[in-house]
Amino acid sequence: MVAVQVLPPDPPPPAPSAGGPVAELPTTDFVDCYEAHYRRLVRALRLAGADTASAEDAAQEAFARALVHWVRISRGPNPTGYVYTAGFRLLAKAQRKTARGYEGLSPAPSVDTTASMASSTVAIEVALAAMPQRRRQCAVLCLVVGLPVREAATALGIAEGTVRRHLEEARTQLASVLS
């Protein structure tokens, strides 16, 4: 029998190193962004339907891609939004590959609905897990992460009206579960 060592979730892994051509070494604002948002991005990807390993892989890859262009990204209006968008696009790409039969993400994690609903966090996770994938992704990006509808639409590659429709349905579903 193989012994499995469980590692604590914090602190986040070290910031990605500049493996490719980078104009400058990572600045403190990149490291600060990474430390502040890595776990949040992993949690958002998990809530959107990824298993833990896939969510961590997508988050690491999103930050690695941001690092390569950090000088330009950091001058933009929302560097954190860039990282979340990259993470969700990587998640969507992996899910498309899975749908075509390639190895990748597992289906959304099942949540034991008989568990105690004392915590609103558990209730929200149960409600999100019960939603269709696209509705869940829109709800996580807008309601959990706090991205504006326009940025969520960009991250998911869909129209803003579609995001609004999914948000309305998600809010209705969450209200019925949480009331």
Secondary structure, DSSP 8 states (H G I E B T S, - for coil): --------S-S--------S--SS---HHHHHHHHHHHHHHHHHHHHTT--HHHHHHHHHHHHHHHHHTHHHHHTSS-HHHHHHHHHHHHHHHHHHHHHTT-S---------TTS---SHHHHHHHHHHHS-HHHHHHHIIIIII---HHHHHHHHTS-HHHHHHHHHHHHHHHHHHH-
